[in-house]
Amino acid sequence: MKEQPPSSEKKTRKIKDTFFRPTWIEIDKSDFLFNLKKIKEHLKTDTKVLAVIKSNAYGHGGIELAKEAVKAGIYGIGVSSIEEGITFRKAGIKAKILVFGSGYPIEYLTTTVFWDLIPTISSLQGLHELSNIAKKFKKNLEFHLKVDTGMGRVGVVAGENTDIILKKIATMSEITMTGIYTHFSVADTNADYTESQLHKFNEVIKSAKKLGLKFIAHAANSAAILTNKKTHLDMVRPGIALYGLSPFEHAPQDLKLKPVLSWKTKIIYLKKVPSGFCVSYGRTFVTNKNSVIATVPVGYADGYSRVFSNKANVLVRGKRCPIAGRITMDMMMIDVTDVKGVSIGDEVVLLGTQGKETIKVEELAKLKNTISYEIICSIATRVPRIIV
């Protein structure tokens, strides 16, 4: 009987069958579901969850994770555009899908109706357009009203403006406001301002209920979910926390969530070079001893920023190795001089864990003077996402 290859070899074979350039993202489905479970445990039992899977699930691969979230029993999915919603519908996802934003141009509301997406309404003009569409199709249409309590991006400004639009909504039988929501701008850094936003939103909720409107109220993003249970209301909208990353720049992650994404590649070229050898454009890296330089097929076109040149580290055989020279469009070099037994084909970890070492998203974000969100969202779609 032929001996079966080890599981690691099976995974390698699968990757080779899937794509030819050995650079890929691994998405751990079990860690994603673990994070969703931990978030649910943090809520009251009747609090609903709208999983924010916009922007290709923050770079993780939207369709597969959306399917997992739906199977786990969420209320629905939040996306940033009609196009994203259509992608999920074409993939066979039948859950509620809320499209964030104002829906401009408003004539595109017809498209949201056609694909059974829930639009966000942020103006009287949008409200009237949705009403006209409902009358045309002779179908009651649902929507969520967006309220601006201090974010300053999209939404009806809380106060007299919301009173006017709510009174209008209460007279319209052809459309139904099934949800009303706002967004916190500093839930990760300023508790007082977040409280003021919540107070404004609660006043809007009271006004809506006095008019006899029935709806789901939601406001809490990941930071608010973790810091202020008063913000949970009827439903929460976890985003970055679903992927195991902290919404806070400095605070620890209380729920002990697990990063879902790992970014890997392989050594495709290896060379021994003398002291004084220059590497890559601009000759910004010069060896100070006999060295071993490895080339890997990752560059800034993959979303691995040129800013990381000569600054970031990667993992090879469980050991940290520095980037050597400027990162180019499709390739970069690393100094593997101190890695015993290094060879072509060795796995290289750009983000994730190998042995006892870990390269965290936050580490790269700090080098780029940005937030973890930008790092993962910047990974190019040409890098295959593999569900493991």
N, C-alpha and C positions, 0 to 999 in steps of 0.2 A: 504493500500500500504506500502510495506516495506521501511523503511528509508534508503537512500543511505549513505554509509560510507564517511567521509570527504576525500578530495584528498590526504592528508598525509597518511591516512590509506590505500588508494588504492595503493600508491607508496610502502608502506611497504609490502603489500600483493604481489605485483609484484616482489619485491626483494626476498621475501621468496620462491616464486615459481621458481625463477631463480637459486638460489644457497642456500646452507644450512649453510655455515659458514658466519656469519654476518660481513663481511668486504668487502668493495666495493669502486670503483671509480665512481663518477658521472661526466659525460661529458656534459656540457651545449651546445647543438647544436646552440642555438640562439646567445650565446656569441661568438662562433667560427665564425659564419657568420657575426656578428657585427664587429669583428676584421678584417676580410677579406674586408668588405665594407669600414672601416676606412682607411685601407692601400690603397685600390684602389682610394679613394678620395684624397689621398696624392700624387698620381701619375698623369702624363699627361694622357689624355683620351685614347691615342693610345699605352700606355705602357702595355705590357703583364705581366701576373703573372704566374710564375711557383711555385706552392705551394709545399713547402718542407715537405713531410709527411713521411720522412725516420724514421727508428728506432721505428716502431709502432707509428708514429706521436708523436715522443718525449715522448713516454709512454702513450699517450692519447687513443690509439686505432685507427689504421690506416685506416681500411676498411671503417668504417662509415664516418669518417671525409673526406676521399678521395672522397667518393660519394657526400657529401655535397659541397665540393669545386668544383667538376665537374659541379654540378647543378647550381652553382653560376657563371659559365662562365669563368673559368680560362683557360689558354693556355694548361697547363699540370701539371704533378706531378713529383716531384723529389724524388728518392729513393736511398738508399745506396748500394743495392745489387740486383743481378738478382733474388734471392729468393723472395725479397719483391715485385719486379715487377710481378713475377709469381703469388704471392698471390693475388694481385689486379686484375690481369687478370682472375683468377679463380673465383673471386667475381663478375665478370661481368663488371668491369670498363673498358671502351673503350677509354678513353682519352689518349693523348700522355703521355708516361712514360719515363723519362730520368734517366738512371742509372749512378750515379756519380762514380768516381773512374776510374781506369785504365783498368778494365776488365781482369786482370790477373787471371788465365792463359788465353791467348788470344783465345785458341780453344773453350772457352765457348761463344765466340761471336756467334757461331751457335745457341746457346740456346736463346740469345737475339732476334735473327731473328725469330726463331720459335714462340716466344711469343709476337712478334711485340713490342719489347722494343727498345728504342733508346740508343745505346751504346755511351759511352764516349771514344774517341780515344786520346791517349797521346804519341804515338810513330809512327815511320815509320813502325815498325814491325806490330803494330796493324792495321795500315792503309792497308797494303798489305794483311793481313789476312781477313779483312772485304771485300776487293776487290775480293779476291778469292771466298769467300762465295757468294758474289753477282753474280759472273760469274757462279758459280755452280747452284744456284737457278734461274738464268736468271731473276733477279729482282733487280731493283735499290734500294739501301739501304741508309737510312739517318743516320747521326751521328752528334754529337757535338764534337768539338775539345777543349780540355782543355789546357789552357795556364798558366804557372807558372810565375807570375809577382812578387813573393816575399813571397808566403806562404811556399814554400819548401816542399810541400807534394806530390802532383801528378800534372803532366802537362808538356808540352813542354816548356822549358825555353825561355822566350821572347827574341827576337834578331835574331841571325843567325839561330838558331835551328828552329824557327817558319818560317823564310823565306824559308828554305829548304822544310819543310813539306807542306807549303801553295802552293809552286810552283808545288809540286807533286800532290796535291789535284786538282789543276786547270787543270791537264791533264787527270783526271780520270772521265770517263762518267758513269761508272757503280755504283758509290757511290756518295752521295751528302752531303756536309757539310751544314746542315740546321741551325746549331748554333755554336757559339764560345763563350767560357766563361773563366773567371778567378775567383779567390776567395780572398777576403781581409782578412788579418790576424789580423789587429788591428783597424778595422773601429770603434770599441767601445772606443778606447783609444788614438789613434795617427793619427790625421788628416793629418799631413805632409806625413807620410809614405803611408797612403792610397792614397793621391794625387799622389805620385810617382808611386804606383802600377797602378793607373788609367791611368797615362800618358803612361806607358809602354804598357798597354793594348790597348789604343787608337792608338798607333803606329802600333801595330799588325793588328788592324781593318783596318787602312788605307792601309797597305800592301795587305791585303786580298781583299779589294775592288778594288785596282789597277789591280789585276789579274782577275777581273770580277766575283768574287765569291759573291753570295747573301746568306745572313744568318741573324739569330737573334743573336745579341750580348747581353750578360748578365753578370753581375758582382755583383750586390748589394745584400748582405745578409740583415738581419733585421736591424743591426746597421747602415749600409750604407744607407739603405732606409730612415731612420729617420734623418740622419745627413748631407747627401750630395746628393742633387738632381742631380748633374752632373754624379753620378754613376748609375743612373737609366737606361740609354741607351734604348735598345729596350724592355728589359724585366727585371724584378726583381725576386729575390728568397727569399720571406719571409719564415722564419722558426719559431723561438721562438716567434716572435711577433704575429703569427697566433693564438697562444695559450694564448695570453694575458699576457705574461711575458716579462720583459724588458731585452734587450741584454746588458744593461749597469749595472755595479756594483753599481754605486753611483748616476748617473743622473736620474731625474724623467722621467716617460713615457709620452712624449708629446702628443701622440694620445689618451691618456686615454683609453687604451685597457682593456678588461675584462678577468681576469683569467678564463679559460675554465674548469679546473679540480678541483674537490673537492674529498678528500679522507675521507671516513667515516667507522666507525665500531660501535659496540654496547657493552655495559657492559654485560658480561656473568657470572660474579661471584662477590659477594660483601661480605665483612666481616668487622666486628668491631674488632679492635686489641688494646691492651694496649700500654702504653708508653714503649719504649725500645724494641719494636717488630722489628725483622729483616725481610727485604723483598728482595727476589731474590738471585741469585748467588753472592757469594763474600761478602754478608752482607754489601753492600755499602750504603744501605739506612736503617736507624734505626729511628723509630718514637720517637719524643720527647714529645708526649702527647697521650692520647687516640685518636685513628684515625679510619678513614674508608678507606679501600683500595679496589679498584675495579680492576678486571682483564678484559682485552680486547683481542680478538683473532687476534693480530697483532704482528709480530716479524721481525727480520732481514731477514728471508727467504722471507718476503713480500716486502723487500726493505726499511723497516723502520730501519735505521742504528743503530747498537749497540752504535755508537758514541753519540747518543742522550740520552743515559742512564743518569738519574739524571740531565739532562740539558733542554730538550725540554718540551713544554707545549702542552696540548690538550684542547679541549673545551667540557664541559659537562653542559647542561642547560644554555648555554651562559656564563659560567664562566671558566677562565683559571685554569687548574689543572696540576700539575707537574708530570712527569714520576717518579715513585718510584722504585728505584733499577735498576739493569741491565736488558736491553731488552733481552729476550730470543728468540729462533728460531721462535716460533709460537705464543708467547703470551708476554704481558707485563703488568705491574701493574701501576696504577695511584692513586694519593692521592686525594680522593674526600671528605675529611673531611669537607670542608667548603661549599659543595654544598647542599643546602637545598632540601630535598625531593628526593635525588638521589635513583635510584632503578635499579634492573636488567632489561635490555632491553633498557635503555636510550641510545640515539644516542651520539656517541663520534666523534668529528671532529678532524682529524689529520692535514688536510689542507683544508682551506676554511673558511666560515663565519657561525657563529651561534649566533643569537641575535645581539648584538652590537660589538662582538669580532671577530677578524679574525686571523688565523694562515696563514702567507704568505710563499710561497716557499722560498723566499729570507731569511726568518728567519731561516729556517732549514739549508739552504746553508751556512749561516754565522756560525752556530754552528759546521758545518762539515768542515769549511774552504775550501769551494768549490763554484761552480756556480749553479744557479738554474737548468741548463740543466741536470746536473748529478742527482739531486734529483728526477726529474720527470722521467728520463730515467731509473732510478734504481728500480722503482716500478715493482715488479714481475708480470709476465704474469698470475700467478695463481690468482691474484686479479681481479675479474670481472670488466669490464668497462660497465657502464650502461649509455645509451644516454638518457638525460632528456630534 
